[in-house]
Amino acid sequence: MSATAQTIEDMMVETSQQTIPNLPLIKTKMKATWQDGNYAKFATYMEAGATEILNGWNISKDAELLDIGCGSGQTAIPASRNGLNVTGIDIAENLIEYARERAQYENLSVQFDVGDAADLPYNNNQFDVVVSLIGAMFAPDYKKTASEMARVCKPGGRLHMANWTPGGFAASMFKCVAGYAPPPPGVESPALWGIEEKVMERLDEYFTDYSLERQYYPSWTYPFDVRKLVELFREQFGPVKRAFDCIDESSQITLREEMEELFQAHNIATDGSTEIRGEFLNISATRK
């Protein structure tokens, strides 16, 4: 059996009626992917934009806030600086450890936990606000993730999400990479969280009073050219690093060229630096 066939077999569970994704194994592999590279360093270039999105949500200073898919703290840390009572959760243990070190260094009181967006270790109605900035959208069990976000949010509380759209830069990049390292079969595209109709379909049972607005990620800039940016993704961004690591040298060259072309198509800088124009869906809703 080929390596590709073995991977597909590992990811699926056969039943008499249908083939369904093996979610526990997919989550294990996903955790390893996000722990690879150096996402904490990679995310520093996006933190200014994350802070701007956070501030645009106008969250009350005394709110109990949960940040799902918090990574290395690029939203949770600024939220704590703003005076909120913050808890962050992420599947990647090394990112949580880094976030804890950051909070300790800044003398911020933030609780960071390792955990699954589809199985949150918190009480019903525990948080005034639940947020996820390019995080929960990657959880493979979207139905359970939606229900968990609702379960831990107080009635009348707010949900805020920022999710990449299917036609934007990030989705195009993931599609490019998937041509060389296909994702597990049976799992819906994370970019569906960037479609207004899909968001309402997934959340309507629990939330109301929607605000859905397509925007461009703010302050997504790098002080170097596209070629160096692709190398940054190659070395530090887990999903891209894993793709390069599993293909041969000839395919690596081709993938690098395709990524450079894609990145340049979304680069609006003209001075030799890189400024990515990446569309996302800004979501706000009220818990019923």
C-alpha positions as CSV (number, residue, x, y, z in Angstrom):
1,M,0.0,0.0,0.0
2,S,1.4,3.5,-0.9
3,A,2.1,6.1,1.7
4,T,-0.8,8.2,0.4
5,A,-3.2,5.4,0.5
6,Q,-2.1,4.5,4.0
7,T,-2.7,8.1,5.1
8,I,-6.2,8.1,3.7
9,E,-6.9,4.8,5.4
10,D,-5.7,6.1,8.7
11,M,-7.9,9.2,8.4
12,M,-11.2,7.4,7.7
13,V,-13.4,5.0,9.5
14,E,-15.5,2.7,7.4
15,T,-19.1,2.0,8.3
16,S,-21.8,0.0,6.6
17,Q,-23.6,3.1,5.4
18,Q,-20.9,5.7,4.8
19,T,-17.3,6.7,5.2
20,I,-16.7,9.3,8.0
21,P,-13.6,11.1,9.1
22,N,-11.6,9.7,12.0
23,L,-11.8,12.9,14.1
24,P,-9.6,11.8,17.0
25,L,-6.7,11.0,14.6
26,I,-7.3,14.1,12.6
27,K,-7.1,16.2,15.7
28,T,-3.9,14.5,16.8
29,K,-2.3,15.2,13.4
30,M,-3.6,18.8,13.5
31,K,-2.1,19.4,16.9
32,A,1.3,18.2,15.7
33,T,1.0,20.5,12.7
34,W,0.3,23.6,14.7
35,Q,3.1,22.7,17.1
36,D,5.6,22.4,14.2
37,G,7.6,25.4,13.1
38,N,7.6,28.5,15.2
39,Y,4.1,29.9,15.1
40,A,4.7,32.2,18.1
41,K,7.4,34.1,16.1
42,F,5.4,33.9,12.9
43,A,2.3,35.5,14.6
44,T,4.2,38.6,15.7
45,Y,3.8,40.1,12.2
46,M,0.0,39.7,12.6
47,E,-0.5,40.9,16.2
48,A,-1.0,44.6,15.3
49,G,-3.9,43.6,13.0
50,A,-5.3,41.2,15.7
51,T,-5.3,44.0,18.2
52,E,-7.1,46.3,15.8
53,I,-9.8,43.7,15.1
54,L,-10.1,43.1,18.9
55,N,-10.5,46.8,19.6
56,G,-13.2,47.1,16.9
57,W,-15.3,44.6,18.7
58,N,-15.8,47.2,21.5
59,I,-15.8,44.7,24.4
60,S,-16.7,46.0,27.8
61,K,-13.6,46.3,30.1
62,D,-15.1,44.2,32.9
63,A,-16.1,41.3,30.6
64,E,-15.1,37.6,31.2
65,L,-13.7,36.7,27.8
66,L,-12.8,33.4,26.3
67,D,-10.4,33.3,23.3
68,I,-10.8,30.0,21.4
69,G,-7.8,29.0,19.3
70,C,-5.7,31.6,21.1
71,G,-2.4,30.4,19.7
72,S,0.5,32.2,21.4
73,G,-1.7,34.9,22.8
74,Q,-1.9,37.5,19.9
75,T,-5.5,38.4,20.9
76,A,-5.7,37.3,24.5
77,I,-2.6,39.3,25.6
78,P,-3.9,42.6,24.2
79,A,-7.3,41.9,25.6
80,S,-5.8,41.4,29.1
81,R,-3.8,44.7,28.6
82,N,-7.2,46.3,27.9
83,G,-8.4,45.3,31.4
84,L,-10.6,42.3,30.4
85,N,-10.6,39.0,32.5
86,V,-9.2,36.7,29.9
87,T,-9.1,32.9,29.4
88,G,-7.4,31.5,26.3
89,I,-7.5,27.9,25.0
90,D,-5.6,26.2,22.2
91,I,-4.9,22.7,21.0
92,A,-1.1,23.3,20.7
93,E,0.7,22.8,24.1
94,N,3.8,24.7,23.0
95,L,1.8,27.8,22.0
96,I,0.0,27.8,25.3
97,E,3.3,27.6,27.2
98,Y,4.6,30.5,25.2
99,A,1.5,32.5,25.9
100,R,1.8,31.8,29.6
101,E,5.4,33.0,29.6
102,R,4.3,36.2,27.8
103,A,1.6,36.9,30.3
104,Q,4.0,36.3,33.2
105,Y,6.6,38.6,31.7
106,E,4.0,41.4,31.4
107,N,2.6,40.6,34.8
108,L,-0.9,39.9,33.3
109,S,-3.4,37.7,34.9
110,V,-4.5,35.5,32.0
111,Q,-5.6,31.8,32.3
112,F,-4.2,29.8,29.4
113,D,-5.4,26.2,28.9
114,V,-4.6,23.4,26.5
115,G,-7.9,22.0,25.0
116,D,-10.2,21.3,22.1
117,A,-12.6,23.9,20.7
118,A,-15.2,21.0,20.3
119,D,-14.9,20.0,24.0
120,L,-14.3,23.1,26.1
121,P,-13.4,22.5,29.8
122,Y,-15.6,25.3,31.1
123,N,-19.0,25.6,32.7
124,N,-22.3,26.5,31.0
125,N,-22.8,30.2,30.7
126,Q,-19.4,31.0,32.1
127,F,-18.3,33.8,29.8
128,D,-19.7,37.2,28.8
129,V,-17.9,37.2,25.5
130,V,-16.5,34.4,23.4
131,V,-14.0,35.3,20.6
132,S,-12.0,33.5,18.0
133,L,-9.6,35.2,15.6
134,I,-8.6,32.8,12.9
135,G,-8.8,29.9,15.3
136,A,-12.0,28.0,15.9
137,M,-12.6,27.9,12.1
138,F,-9.9,25.2,11.8
139,A,-11.6,22.8,14.3
140,P,-12.7,19.8,12.2
141,D,-16.0,19.2,14.0
142,Y,-17.7,22.4,13.2
143,K,-21.1,21.4,14.6
144,K,-19.7,20.6,18.1
145,T,-17.5,23.7,18.0
146,A,-20.6,25.9,17.3
147,S,-22.5,24.2,20.1
148,E,-19.6,24.6,22.5
149,M,-19.1,28.2,21.8
150,A,-22.8,28.7,22.6
151,R,-22.8,26.5,25.7
152,V,-20.1,28.5,27.5
153,C,-21.5,31.9,26.5
154,K,-24.0,33.6,28.8
155,P,-27.5,34.4,27.4
156,G,-27.2,37.9,26.0
157,G,-23.5,37.5,25.8
158,R,-21.6,38.1,22.5
159,L,-19.7,36.0,20.1
160,H,-17.0,37.5,17.9
161,M,-15.1,35.7,15.2
162,A,-12.8,36.6,12.4
163,N,-12.6,33.9,9.7
164,W,-10.8,33.7,6.4
165,T,-13.1,33.8,3.3
166,P,-13.0,31.2,0.5
167,G,-11.9,33.7,-2.1
168,G,-9.3,35.5,0.0
169,F,-5.5,35.2,0.2
170,A,-5.3,32.6,3.1
171,A,-7.8,30.2,1.5
172,S,-6.0,30.5,-1.8
173,M,-2.7,29.7,-0.1
174,F,-4.1,26.6,1.7
175,K,-5.6,25.5,-1.6
176,C,-2.2,25.8,-3.3
177,V,-0.5,23.8,-0.5
178,A,-3.3,21.2,-0.6
179,G,-2.3,20.4,-4.2
180,Y,0.9,18.9,-2.8
181,A,-0.2,17.7,0.6
182,P,-3.9,17.0,0.5
183,P,-6.0,17.5,3.7
184,P,-7.8,14.5,5.3
185,P,-10.8,13.5,3.3
186,G,-14.3,14.0,4.7
187,V,-13.5,17.2,6.7
188,E,-15.2,20.4,5.5
189,S,-13.1,23.3,4.4
190,P,-12.4,25.7,7.3
191,A,-13.1,28.6,4.8
192,L,-16.8,27.8,5.0
193,W,-16.7,29.7,8.2
194,G,-16.1,32.7,6.0
195,I,-19.4,32.5,4.1
196,E,-22.3,34.5,5.6
197,E,-25.0,31.9,4.8
198,K,-22.9,29.0,6.3
199,V,-22.2,31.0,9.5
200,M,-25.9,31.7,10.1
201,E,-26.7,28.1,9.3
202,R,-24.3,26.8,11.9
203,L,-25.1,29.4,14.6
204,D,-28.8,30.1,14.1
205,E,-29.8,27.6,16.8
206,Y,-27.9,29.5,19.4
207,F,-27.3,33.1,18.3
208,T,-29.2,36.1,17.0
209,D,-28.6,39.8,16.1
210,Y,-25.9,39.1,13.6
211,S,-23.3,41.5,12.2
212,L,-21.5,40.0,9.2
213,E,-19.0,42.1,7.3
214,R,-16.2,41.2,4.9
215,Q,-13.1,43.2,5.6
216,Y,-9.4,43.1,4.9
217,Y,-7.0,42.1,7.6
218,P,-5.4,45.3,9.0
219,S,-1.6,45.9,9.4
220,W,-0.5,42.6,7.7
221,T,3.0,43.8,6.7
222,Y,6.5,42.4,6.5
223,P,9.7,44.5,6.1
224,F,11.0,42.2,3.3
225,D,10.0,40.9,-0.1
226,V,7.7,38.1,-1.2
227,R,10.5,35.6,-1.6
228,K,11.6,36.0,2.0
229,L,8.0,35.9,3.1
230,V,7.5,32.5,1.5
231,E,10.6,31.3,3.3
232,L,9.1,32.6,6.6
233,F,6.0,30.5,5.9
234,R,8.2,27.5,4.9
235,E,10.2,27.6,8.2
236,Q,7.7,28.8,10.8
237,F,4.1,28.2,9.8
238,G,3.2,24.7,10.7
239,P,0.8,23.8,7.9
240,V,3.2,25.1,5.2
241,K,6.3,23.6,6.8
242,R,4.6,20.2,7.0
243,A,3.6,20.3,3.3
244,F,7.2,21.1,2.2
245,D,8.6,18.4,4.5
246,C,6.5,15.7,3.0
247,I,7.3,16.3,-0.7
248,D,10.4,15.7,-2.8
249,E,12.9,18.5,-3.8
250,S,11.4,19.0,-7.3
251,S,7.9,19.5,-5.8
252,Q,9.3,21.8,-3.2
253,I,10.7,24.1,-5.9
254,T,7.4,24.1,-7.8
255,L,5.4,24.8,-4.7
256,R,7.7,27.6,-3.7
257,E,7.3,29.2,-7.1
258,E,3.5,28.9,-7.0
259,M,3.4,30.4,-3.5
260,E,5.7,33.3,-4.5
261,E,3.3,34.1,-7.5
262,L,0.3,33.9,-5.2
263,F,1.8,36.1,-2.5
264,Q,2.8,38.7,-5.1
265,A,-0.7,38.7,-6.5
266,H,-2.0,39.7,-3.0
267,N,0.9,42.1,-2.2
268,I,-0.1,45.8,-2.3
269,A,3.3,47.2,-1.3
270,T,5.4,48.8,-4.0
271,D,8.6,49.6,-2.1
272,G,10.2,46.1,-1.9
273,S,8.4,45.1,1.3
274,T,5.2,43.0,1.5
275,E,1.7,44.0,2.6
276,I,-0.8,41.2,2.2
277,R,-4.4,42.1,1.3
278,G,-6.3,39.2,2.9
279,E,-10.1,39.1,3.2
280,F,-11.9,37.8,6.3
281,L,-15.4,37.7,7.6
282,N,-15.9,39.8,10.7
283,I,-18.7,38.1,12.8
284,S,-20.6,39.4,15.8
285,A,-23.7,37.8,17.3
286,T,-25.7,37.7,20.5
287,R,-26.4,34.5,22.5
288,K,-30.1,33.7,22.6
